[in-house]
Amino acid sequence: MAAALDLEAPMRAALAEAELARRHGDVPVGAVLLDADGSVLATGRNRREEDRDPTAHAEVVAIRAGAAIRGDWHLDDCTLVVTLEPCVLCAGAILAARIPRVVFGAWDEKAGAAGSVHDLLRDRRLPHRVEVIPGVLAEETGAVLLEFFRGRRGSELD
């Protein structure tokens, strides 16, 4: 539980990014990349609709921004905080960037790759494994997604 308290502020920043994604018509997922001392290095939000890019997931956007700021794709001293459990695409990007720790809010029971459907981040067959800290502000992050999809389903029924 102490980890959740220590990670509440960056998760709230990720929630703010998720709100920006929602305002632009994207699934409300936000990410914050922290450097070794816990300072925000980069942020990202889902931008698939906005950029018309299927790879513009919040985690990938934050990883790209962090690598650009650093001038190096090795993010091996960073922590990625994201509102939703990373999918397979994002897990691959996390592993490629050598990010050692991922913190997320809500589980993704349909497409998660950090312990729910798949567990790529901790797969012992891979050369790099990631510490996974789930459930930070889980109710709040999950509620944002539920509200978004309820609204979307309601408009589809009209």
C-alpha positions, 0 to 999 in steps of 0.5 A, spaced: 500 500 500 505 504 501 507 504 493 500 506 491 501 512 496 508 514 493 505 513 486 498 517 487 501 524 484 504 521 478 498 517 477 493 523 477 498 526 472 496 520 468 489 521 469 490 528 467 493 526 460 487 521 460 482 526 460 486 530 454 485 524 450 478 523 452 477 530 449 480 529 443 475 523 442 480 517 444 480 512 449 482 515 455 488 512 457 494 517 460 501 515 461 507 519 465 514 517 464 518 518 470 526 519 471 530 515 476 529 521 481 521 520 480 521 527 476 516 527 470 521 526 464 515 525 459 507 524 458 503 521 453 496 520 452 492 516 447 492 519 440 490 514 435 484 518 433 487 525 433 494 522 429 490 517 425 496 512 428 494 505 430 501 505 434 499 512 438 498 509 445 499 513 451 505 508 453 508 509 446 507 516 446 510 517 452 516 513 451 517 516 444 517 523 448 522 521 453 527 518 448 527 524 444 528 528 450 534 524 452 537 523 445 537 515 447 532 510 447 535 506 453 530 508 458 533 503 463 532 508 469 525 510 468 518 508 471 512 508 466 506 510 470 499 508 466 492 509 467 490 502 464 494 495 464 499 495 458 497 491 451 501 487 447 504 493 443 505 497 449 509 491 453 513 490 447 515 498 447 516 497 454 521 491 453 524 494 447 526 501 451 528 497 457 524 500 462 525 496 469 518 498 472 511 499 470 505 502 474 498 502 472 491 503 475 486 499 472 486 492 469 485 490 462 481 484 462 480 484 454 487 486 452 492 486 458 499 484 457 502 485 464 498 479 468 491 479 466 490 476 459 498 475 458 504 477 462 509 479 457 513 484 462 515 478 466 516 473 461 522 469 463 523 467 456 525 474 454 531 477 456 528 483 460 523 483 465 519 488 468 517 490 475 509 491 475 505 495 480 498 494 479 492 497 482 494 504 483 488 508 484 484 502 480 477 504 482 478 512 479 482 509 473 477 504 471 471 509 472 474 513 467 474 508 462 467 505 464 464 512 463 467 513 456 465 506 454 458 507 457 457 513 453 460 510 447 455 505 447 449 509 449 450 514 443 451 507 438 444 505 441 441 512 438 
